[in-house]
């Protein structure tokens, strides 16, 4: 994936941005808990909240669900650590091994429902949940845990459920000063829905498909502030090479998703970045592609370039900035006009180019074949660098000149340069 461009020879200056994919490594997320994490109560094959959450997250973020168990319908990342019937004490005993095997960055922890069903003391349940947290942060102090209040139940243990949820919230507050932990209020997400007992529950303790969807939405809102959106284009390399005052930009991609193309932006000195061109992308592809763009940098000094990768939906992402230094011309020069011959009628004229090693007064005039001056194109100081003046085949008064040969004369600091051009009609 990390291919490099070969250097071209004969260039005055080379600046390279090392391969730097914009696409980050996926965030590894462990759904951890009991039968609710597994998906009891959902239709199909143990979908739980996991399928809806996966679909929402993967649309915009690079994520990888992890766990030693796999349950689902084959349409999403099925890895999880949801063990039906398990209590917090049992998860506590096994979680260290799961962490070692799966290396999660985020843990979604919904545990305690079976403990309440067994009428365990709230203090004992909280002690086990606290120990689970200790195992997670011992394994990875930078892990981010999303600890839930457990969903409500329709039997006579709602008071015990609320008591446990209050202590879970207190535990998150106590841990938050030292660790990355967040309280996810699944309980109130349910009870705030009128008629939740029948619209969101499959039985006394398990949500139905609608309830699991609500769990997914609640998790999603809690998680997304801590994820970076997927960049749809994996930019492998971006570099600039200089040949005189021409800057050749090269870049390549390893893969592209909905890539409309690349706006090439340029900045000189203290100015703002401005778009100087657009290179179409290749839509969606897993095949590597290479791109290039050439810019004529007319002024000597530091020039900066960046790419603005544009999606088909209008979203965009910037590359890093590459810098090049353009040296001033070494001499005063009148470069070949282009086009030559040129057509004034129906054409855009001819471009007269000159190079200056420093700022100086310049006079550019046009003479006919008899030596008569017919146009004055410039008579003013010009800065160092490359300049381009267009002549449309007319006199200073706007009169169209007949077809024939004409001479461009450059005068600057005692230098006199003449070039013959041909006007056709």
HELIX and SHEET records of a PDB file:
HELIX    1   1 UNK A   35  UNK A   38  1                                   4    
HELIX    2   2 UNK A   50  UNK A   58  1                                   9    
HELIX    3   3 UNK A   88  UNK A  102  1                                  15    
HELIX    4   4 UNK A  113  UNK A  117  1                                   5    
HELIX    5   5 UNK A  122  UNK A  139  1                                  18    
HELIX    6   6 UNK A  158  UNK A  175  1                                  18    
HELIX    7   7 UNK A  186  UNK A  191  1                                   6    
HELIX    8   8 UNK A  196  UNK A  199  1                                   4    
HELIX    9   9 UNK A  209  UNK A  223  1                                  15    
HELIX   10  10 UNK A  224  UNK A  226  5                                   3    
SHEET    1   A 4 UNK A  13  UNK A  17  0                                        
SHEET    2   A 4 UNK A 233  UNK A 243 -1                                        
SHEET    3   A 4 UNK A 246  UNK A 268 -1                                        
SHEET    4   A 4 UNK A 274  UNK A 285 -1                                        
SHEET    1   B 4 UNK A  13  UNK A  17  0                                        
SHEET    2   B 4 UNK A 233  UNK A 243 -1                                        
SHEET    3   B 4 UNK A 246  UNK A 268 -1                                        
SHEET    4   B 4 UNK A 289  UNK A 296 -1                                        
SHEET    1   C 5 UNK A  13  UNK A  17  0                                        
SHEET    2   C 5 UNK A 233  UNK A 243 -1                                        
SHEET    3   C 5 UNK A 246  UNK A 268 -1                                        
SHEET    4   C 5 UNK A 301  UNK A 311 -1                                        
SHEET    5   C 5 UNK A 316  UNK A 318 -1                                        
SHEET    1   D 5 UNK A  13  UNK A  17  0                                        
SHEET    2   D 5 UNK A 233  UNK A 243 -1                                        
SHEET    3   D 5 UNK A 246  UNK A 268 -1                                        
SHEET    4   D 5 UNK A 301  UNK A 311 -1                                        
SHEET    5   D 5 UNK A 322  UNK A 326 -1                                        
SHEET    1   E 4 UNK A  63  UNK A  66  0                                        
SHEET    2   E 4 UNK A  27  UNK A  33  1                                        
SHEET    3   E 4 UNK A  79  UNK A  82  1                                        
SHEET    4   E 4 UNK A  69  UNK A  70 -1                                        
SHEET    1   F 5 UNK A  63  UNK A  66  0                                        
SHEET    2   F 5 UNK A  27  UNK A  33  1                                        
SHEET    3   F 5 UNK A 106  UNK A 110  1                                        
SHEET    4   F 5 UNK A 144  UNK A 149  1                                        
SHEET    5   F 5 UNK A 180  UNK A 185  1                                        
SHEET    1   G 3 UNK A 333  UNK A 338  0                                        
SHEET    2   G 3 UNK A 350  UNK A 356 -1                                        
SHEET    3   G 3 UNK A 385  UNK A 391 -1                                        
SHEET    1   H 5 UNK A 342  UNK A 343  0                                        
SHEET    2   H 5 UNK A 415  UNK A 424  1                                        
SHEET    3   H 5 UNK A 404  UNK A 412 -1                                        
SHEET    4   H 5 UNK A 360  UNK A 368 -1                                        
SHEET    5   H 5 UNK A 373  UNK A 382 -1                                        
END                                                                             
